Amino acid sequence: MNTRRESWPELSYPAWKETGDALHLWMQVVGKVRLALTPWLNHSWHVPLYVTVRGLTTSSIPYGNRNFAIDFDVIDHVVEIATSEGSRKTIPLQPRSVAAFYAMMMQALADLGIAVRIRELPSEMSGAIPFSRDQAPRAYDAEQANRFWRVLLQADRVLKLFRTGFIGKASPVHFFWGSFDLAVTRFSGRSAPPHPGGVPGLSDAVVREAYSHEVSSAGFWPGGGSVDYPAFYSYAYPEPPGFRSTAVQPAGAFFSDALSEFVLPYDTVRKAADPHAALLSFLHSTYEAAAISGKWDRAALECPYGAPSVPRPVP
C-alpha cells in the first residue's frame, strides 16, 4: 500500500453502511465492558478505543490483580481478548446479530474468569434496543471494515501531529464508540456554561461533565444520519459569536447549520494533491476560528508542531 490512493482508500458510505452499523454496535458492547471496569477520568477519557496497527483496542483494562485488553483486528478479522496472564479468546468478525455477538463476548470473558455486567442499552443512538434483544441479522464485509481502519490510520496520524501544536490541556486522539468518531479536543482553560444535555442514551450528568470547559474539537466520522458520506468535522463549545461565519481551509470545507460544525468531506481530502496537508489546514483553520472568535490566550496555549527527537524549546 505505497500509493496515495491506497493509503487514503475510497470509503463509499452506501457500500460501508451496513458493516459500519454492525461494528458500531459491537464496539459499544466492548466499550461498555471498559466503561464498567475503568475508574472515571475527566471528559469520559477512560472509555474510548485507540487506533492500532491492526484495528482498534480498549488498551489495558484493570480487573482485580490482573489486566486484560480487547482488540478489534481487521486484518485477521477477529476480536481478541487477551489477559496479563497470557490467556486469550477470539471471536470471529463475521455476519451475526448484536445479540449473538453480545452473548459470545460475555461467554468469552466468563471463560477467562472475568465477571462483568454492562448496561445493555446502546449509547447515543435514537431508538436503540438492548444488545441481548437485538436479533436482527448484521452484515460484515471484511474489505469495507479494513478500508475504514485504513482511513482511521491516516486520520490518527494527522490528528496526533495537530495535537503537538498545543501546550494547553488537550485530549488524547481517541475513538468514541458511542458517537463512532475519532476525535481530539483542545481546551481554552476556561469553564463553560452547563451543557443542555438531551443526548439519546447518555445521562445529562455525563454530557455536562464532558463539556465542563470551553473546547475546540475536531475529528473524523464515517457518516450516518443526515450525513451520507464520511467527513472530518470541527466544532466549538460553547460556540462563540462569529465562529460559523469564519472562512476556513481547504476549498470544499463548509459550516453545516444542521450539525452546527464545520465539515470537510473525506473525499475532498482523499483526492487532494497532498491529503495530509489538506487535512492539517482544515484542523488548523477551524481551530483558529474558535480561538480567535472565542478570544483564547493563544500565546500561552500554542507552540510549533512537534518533530521526532526534538524537545520543545522553552524560553
N, C-alpha and C positions, 0 to 999 in steps of 0.2 A: 504494500500500500504506500507507494512513494509519491504518487501524483496528487496534485491539489484536489482533483475531483474525488479521488479515493479517500483522501484524508478528511475532506468535508463532504460526506456522501449525501446523495439525494435522500430526503425523508418525506415521502408523499403522505400527507395526512390520511387520505382515503385508504391507502394501502396499509398504513401503520395502525389505524384507529383501533381495530378490534384487539390486536395484540397489546396495544397501549392500555386499553381498558382493563384487560386481564392483569397485566403487570402492575397497574396502579393498585388494584385491589389486593393482589398477592403481596405487594410491598407494604400495604397497610397492615396486613397480618404480621409480617416480620417487624415492621416499625413499632407496632403496639407491644410486641414482646420486649423490645429495647425500652420502650416507654415505661412498662410495668416494673422493670428491674433496675433502672438507672436513676440515681439521685437527680433532682431537678436542677437544671442550670438556667441562668437568665436567658430570656427570649427563646425558650424551648430549644436551646442548642444541644441538649442532651438526647434529642430524638432523631435527628436526620441520618441519612445514609451518606456515604462518601464514594466518589468515583475511584475505581481501581484499574489495574492493567487488564482485568478480565471482566469487569462489570461494576457492581455496587456492593458495598459492605456496611454492616452495622458498626464496625470496629469492635473492640473488645467490650463485652458486657460482663459486669461482676455478678457472680452467683455464689454466695457463701464464701468459701475459701478458694473457689475456682473461678475461671473466666471462660467465656465462650464467645464465638462470633458467628454471624450468619451472612453468607455471601451469595449474591446472585451472579453466577458465572455464565455470561452469554457468549463464550467461546465453546465450552463443552455443553452448555445449556442444562445446567443443574443448579439447584440451590444446595449449598453445603453448610452444614452446621458442624463446627469444629470446636473442641474443648481444649483447655490448657493441659489436660491430662493425656492428650494425644488421640482421644476417641473422636469419631466423626460419623455423620449420617448424611446421605444425599437424597434429594427429591428431584426427579427429572422434570425439566421445564418442557411441558407439552400440553396440548389442549386438555383442559379439565375445568370443572366448575370451581368457584371460590370455596364452596362447602367442602369439596374433596381436597383442595389444597390446604385449607384450614385444618381438616382432620389429620392429614398427613404430617403437617408441621407440628401439631400438638403431640402426635404419637412419637415422632422422631425426637422431640425434646424430652418426652417422658422416658423413652428408651435410653437417653443419655443421662437420666437422673435429674432432669431439670423440670421442676414443677412450677408452672406459671399460669395465672388466669388473666385474660385480657378482656377489655371492653370490646365486644364484637361489632358494634355499630361503626361503619367506616366514617372517618372524619372528613369534613369539608366537602361533602358530596350530598346534594339535594336528593331526597327520595331514596336514600340508601337503605338496604336491609341487612340484618346481621349476617356475618360470614357463614355461620353454620346453616342458615336457611337459604343461602343464595345457590340454588341448584342449577341455574341457567348454564348451558354449555358455553365455554370460553375458548377463544381461538389462541393459538400461539404459533406465530410464523418466526422461525429461527432467524431468517435473514433480516426481517424487519427489526427484531429485538437487537440484533448485532449492529444494524445501522444506527439505531437510537443511541446505543452505548458509544459508538464511534463519534457521533455528534457531541455527546457529553464529554468525551475525552478532549476534544478541541475547545469546547466552551470552558471546561475546567481549567485548561492551560492558560487561556487568556484572562479569565476571571482572577486566577491566582496572581498573575502578573499585575493586573489592575489593583489588587489588594495591597501590593507592596508600595504603592504610591501614597499611602495614608498612614500617619503615625498616631492618629486619634483611635478611639475604640472602633474596631471593625470585627465583623463575624468571620468565622472560617468560611471557605467555599464549601457548601454542603447541599445535599439533595433532600428536600422536604417531601416525604411520602404522602402527606395529606393533600397539599396543593399540587404535587407531582412536578416540581420545578427545581432547577439548580440555581442557587442564589448566593449573593454576597452583599453585605449591608455595611454601610458607613454611618457613623453616629456623629452628630454635631457636638454632643456633650451636654445639651440642654434637655430638660424634661419636656414631655409632650402632653397635650390635653388628653383626657381619658378617651380611648377608642370607643366608638358606639357599639361595637360587638355585632352580633347578629350573623356570624359565620355558621353555616349549617354543620352540625355535628361537632361543634367546638364551643366550649363554655366561654362566656364573655370574660371570665377571670383570666383564662389563658390568652385570649386575644389582647386584653388590656395590658397584661404583663409583657407580651411580645412587643407591643408598641408603646412602652412606657416612656421612650425617649425619641427625640427627632431623628429621622433616618432618611438616607438616600439609599435605595435598594435596587439592585439590578440582577438579571439572571436570564435563564433560558427555560422556555416552556414548550413542550412538544405539540401543543394545540389541544383544542377541546372547547365545548360550549359554543360561544358566539364567534370563536376564532378557529377557522377550519384550516389552519396551517401552522407549522412550527414557527416560533418567533422568539427574539430576545426582547426584554422589557426593562423599563426603568421607571420608578415612581418615587415620590417624596411623601412622607407623613410627618406632621400634617402638611398638606400641600400649600406652599407659600404663594402669595399673590404674584402673578406674572410668570409662574413656573410653566404652565401649559402653553403659553404663547411664545416661549423661547425657541429660537431656531437651533436645531441640533444637527449633528452629522451622523452618518453619511447621507447622501441623497437616498431617498426611499424610507427614511425614518419619519415617523409622524406621531402626533399625540392622538390617542384614541379617547374620545369623550365617553364612550361606553365603558371602557376599562379604567379611565382616569389615570392613564400612564402612557409613557412613550413606548412605541412599538417599532421594532425593526424585523421584518420578515427574515427567517433563516435563509431563504433562497437568495435574498439580496446579498447576504454575507457570503454564501457558498459560491456565488457566481462572480464575486468581486475579483479584481486582479490580485489583490492581497487581502484574503479574508481576515487574517489576524489583525491587520491594521484597520480594516473597516470596522470590525467589532470593537477594537480598542477605542476608536474615535467615537463610537456610539456611547460606550461606557463613560468616557471622559466628558463628553459634551453634555450628556444628561445629568451627570453628577454636578458639573459646573452650573447647569440651570437651577438645580436645587440649592447649591451652596451660595450662589450669588443672590438669587431671589429670596433665600432664607437668611441671608446675612450671617453665614457661618464665619468663624475665625479661621480663614483659610491658611494664613501664615503659620498658625500654630498647629494645624492639622495635617498639612500636606508635605510631601517630600518627593524627590525623584523616584522613578521606578527602580526596583532593585536589580542588581546584576549578580550572577554567581560569583561567590568567593570575595565579594567586595563589601566590606562593612559600610553601613550608612554613616557618612561623616556627621559628626556632632560639633556644632560651633563651640 
